[in-house]
């Protein structure tokens, strides 16, 4: 078993609401910003920082109120991640992934969920699309696979791997004739994690390593399907709940990049006697970046709030609403990439020095973040299919 069943919230856990968690995050972010180099150099979050993040309550964001958790909405989750990503993109990314624990718990049988997540501040990690194989055996599955992008796997409590289910050597087909997809959950120590695999352009500190399983037994009850929720509510009616909060990372990184230009405006000059703060060229660039960020952020919150209201009322999303949410997410990633790149060009030569400016890190983080499926151009293609009246095979849309 992954955890020990307590049946209730641990006695030393206090109830925290959105404002409590946000206040704790804001108290922590100055020290996070001071440790950016350490986070990058280690290619993972330092253990004491992980412990400090647990103490903020950010990882319990989606835990249900019945357990003593805050049960935060997708909009509130975005705000928490945005705040952390302003301090450091990798920290924001790991928080975004780690808080999936509460979402996953709603797809598990209630008694099993409480056993697997005996404490509120438990961290999840893993790649959920079906990159592995789960062979049916008595009581569960024998799992084999190679998954990439295990963000936070080096400090997680539970590590998941999406699998295609096999029966008697062949893929098990669902009622629609498609291969059955289930997510297998196990202790990180059950997998072989390749720490050397995470050597990338950006988001260094996420520790998004490759991981493998060759003959891992996973009890049937420790796996789940996004099509079979046990818990009601907007976080469990659609599988895209794990993606809705993702824009918090690019929005936070872009905000940090713009704020940095304001910070240096008084000590840089465009020409002798003209400070950046008075330069029309700089003013125009900053205004354009603020416009892009404002539009991207507004689109994200408008579509997520619309989703939340519809799902809370028990109404299915239309194809147009699904497309709008996916496009707003996609645009947030692309806009942040453009903003950070634009500001690197504005700052010029100083921007290429890692210890002289954070802009190099912001730009590299967004280049890497945009390689995630939600930031790829094929999202626009899939959304276009929905907008034109067709269905799409893309996951999570």
N, C-alpha and C positions, 0 to 999 in steps of 0.2 A: 504494500500500500504506500501511496505517496505521503499521506499525512496521518495524523492521529485524530480520530473523531472526538471532538469535544461536545458537539451538539449545540453549543451556544458560543457567543462571543467570548474570547479569552477574558478573564477577570481584570487584566491589567490594561485592556483596551478601552479608551474613552470614545464617546461619540463625537464625531467631527462633521461639520457641515461644510458647504462650499466656501463660505467666508473664512472659516477656521483654517482650511487647507490652503487657501490663497494667501492668507496672512503668513502662514508658516513658510510657504514657498518664497514670498518676498523677503523674509528675514534671511533665507538661505542663499538667494541669488548673488549677492555681492561676493561671497566666498567662492561660489561656482565660477564666476567670471575671472577671479584671481587664479584659478587652477586650470585654465584652458590648456596651457602647454602641457601640464602634467597629464591631463585627460588624453590629449592627443598622443603624447609619447608612450603612454601605457597601452593605447589602443583598446581600452576598456575603462569603465568607471572604477575609480578606486573604491575598495571595500568600505572605507569610512564614509565616503560620499553616498554610496548606496544605502548605508544605514541611516544617514541623515535624511535622504529622500523618503525612506520608509517612515521616518518620524513625522514628516510633513503630512502624511496621509494620502499622498497623491496616488499611490498604487491601489488604494481601496476605493477610488472614485466611483467605480461602477458596481461595487458590492451592494447587495440589496439591503433595504432598510430593515427587513425582517431579521437580518443577522446583526443589526446595529451599524450597518454601513450607511454611507450618505446617499447612495442611489442617484448619483448626479446625472443630469441630462447630457446629451451629446454636446449641446452648446456650452455648458459649464465645463465639460472635459476639455473642449478646445481652448477655453480661456486659461485653464491651468497649464496646459502644454505650451501655449503661446508665451506665457510668463517665463517658463523654464528655458524655452528655446531662445529667448532674448539674451539670456545669460550664456548659453552654450547650446549649439544645435544638437550635439550628441546626447546631452542630458535630456533635452526635450524629446528627442527620438526614443530614447530608452524608457522614459516615463510614459510616452504614448503607447509603446508596445506592452510595457509591464502592467498597465492598468486593464489589459484585456482579461485578467483573471476574473473580474466580476461579470464580464460578458459571457465568458466561457462557462461559468458556473451555472448559468441559466439554461444551458443545453445538456446538463447532466442531471440524472435522477437526484432529487433533493438530498437524500441521505448520503449518496456518493459525493455530491458536490461539497457537502460540509466536511466529509472525510478528507477530500482532496485539498480543500482550502479551509483548514481549521482556524486560521487567523485571517484577519481582514487585510493586512498589509503584505500579502503574498504576491510574488512577482511571476508573471508568465512570460514565455518567449516562444518563438518557433515560427516555422513557415507552414501555413495552413493549406495552400493549394496542393493537390494530390501528386506529389513528386515521388512518393514511396509506394510500396506494395504491402498490403495487410492480408495475409492468408488466413482464412477461417480455420480455427482449430477448436477443440472442446474448451469452452469457457472464455474464449476471446480470439486473439489474433497473434500470429507470428509475423513480426514486422521487419521489413528490410527496406533500406532506402538511403539516399544521399540528398540532403536538403542544404540549401544555401540561405544566406541572409538570416542567420539566427540571432538577430539583434537582442542583446542583453542575455544571451545564453550562458555567459560566464558568471552571472550573478543571480540567475533565475531560480525559482523554487520548483517550477514545473516547465518542462520543455515539450512542445507539441510538434507533430509532423503529419502533414496531410497525406493521405494514402488512397489509392484505388483498392477496393476490396476484391480479393480473388477467392473463388470457390472451386476446389478441385482443379486448380491450375489455370482457370480462365476468369476474366473479369466478371464480377457479378453485376448484372444489369438491373437498373431500377425500373419503375413502372413506365417510364418514358423511353426505355430502351437505351439509357445512357449508363456508363460505368458508375457504380456506387462509390461515393466519396465520403470518407470519414476521417476525422482528425483524431490521432492517437496521442495520448498524454502520458508522460512518464517522468521520473526524476531525471534531471540533467546527467547524472552519473551513469544512467543506463545507455547513454549514447557515447560514441567516440567523437569528441569535439576537436577540430583541427584549428588550433589557435593561430597558426602561421598563415592561414588562408586569408585573414582579414588585413590586407595591406593595400589600401585604396587611395583614391583621389581625395575624398572628404569623409565626413562623419567618422573620423578615426576612432573616437572614443566609444562607439556603440558596440564594439566587439561582435560584429555581425558575422560570426564564423560559420564555416561549413560544419555540418555534423552528420554522422552516419549511424545506422543500425544494421546489423547483419542477421541476428536471430533473437530479436527482442520480443518477449511475451508481454502483451498488453491485455488485461482483462476487458471483456466486452464493455463493462460499465465504465471503464476509464477512456472510452472513446465517445465521440458524438458526431452528429450530423447537423449542419446548419438548417436543415429542413425539418428538424424535430425538436423544437424548443420545449422545455418543461416549465419555463417561467413566462408569464405574460408581460406585456409592456413594450414600448418602442425600442428598447435595447435588444429584444429577442424576437421581434416579428420579422426582421430582415437581417440577412447576414452582413449587410454593409455597415452595420453599427461599429464594426472594428475599424472601418475606414473613415467614418464621419469626422472623427476627431483629428485625423492626420493633418489637415491644413493648419493646425496650431503650430506645427514646426516651421513650415515656410513663412507663415505670417509673422512669427516671432523673430526669425532670422532676418527677414527683410526690415522689420522695425528696428532691430539692433543696428543694421547697416546704415540706415538713414540717420538714426540718432548719433552715430559716430561722426557723421559729417557735421552735424550741428555742434558737436563737442569740439571739433578742431577748427571751426569756422573763424574764431578770433585770432588764431595763431598762424593762419595761412593767408597769403596774398596772391591775388590774380595778376597783379602788376604792381609796381612800386606805388605805395600809398593807398592801394585799394584792397581792403580785406575781403576775404571770401564772403563775409556776412553782407557786404555791400555790392558784391559782384553780380551783375545781371545774369551772366552766364551760369554761375553757380546757383543762383536763385531759380533759374529756369529748370535746371537739371533736378534740383531738389523738389520743386513743385511737380514736375512730371512723375518722379518716383512716388511722391505722396499720392498723386492721383491714381497711379496703378495699384498701390497698396490699398487705398480706400475702396476702389472698385472691387478688387479681389476679395477683400475682407467682407464687404457688404454682401457680395454674392454668396459667399460661404454661409454666413449666418442666416441670410434670407432663405436659402434652400434647406439648410438643416432645420431651422425652425419650422418651415413648412412641412418637412418630412415628419418631424416630431408631433406636430399638431394632428396631422392626418392619421398617423399610426396610433396615437393616444386615443383617438376617437374610433379606432377599430376599422378604419377605412383603408383599402389598398391604395398604393401609389399608382398613378397613371404612368404610362411610358414617358410622357413629357416631364413629369416630376422626377422620375428616375434619371433621365438624361440631364436635366438641369442640375441635379445634385452632383452627378459625376463630372460634369463640365466645370462647375464652380470649383470643385476639388482640384481638377486638372489645371485650371487657370491659376489657382493660388500657387501651385508649384512652379509653373512656367513664369508667372509674374515675379515671384521672388528671385528666380534665377536671373531674369532680365534686370531687375533692380540692383542686385548685388554686382552684376557684371558692369552695369552702367556706372555705379559708384566707384568701382575699381578704376575704370577709365577716367573718371573725374579726378580722383586723387593722384593718379599717375604713378610715377616711379616708386613712391613710398609704399604703394599698396602691395608690392611684391615681396616685401620683407615681413616674414611671419611674426617677428617680435616687435615690429614697429607699428603695426596696425592690425586690427582684427578682420579687416576687409578680405584679405586673402583667404582666411578660414571661412568666412561667410560665403564667399563665392564658391570655394571648393565643396563646402557642405551642400550647397544647392545644386551644383553639377551632379553630385552623387545622389542626392535625394530624388532628382528628376529621372533617375534611372529606375526608380520603383515603378511598378505597373501603373499606379494612379497618376504619375506624371508623364507617361508616355503618350505619343500621338495617337496610338491605337485606341485610347479612351475616346478621343473625338470621333473616330470611325464607328465605334460601338454605339456611342450616343447618337450619332447620325442615323444609324439603323433604327433606333427607337423613335427618333423624331419623324422619320419617314414612314412609320407605321409597322415596321418589322420587329421581330424579337431578336435578341442577341444571345450568343453563347458565352459572352464574357462573364466571368465570375464577379459577384459583388455589385452588379449594376441593376 
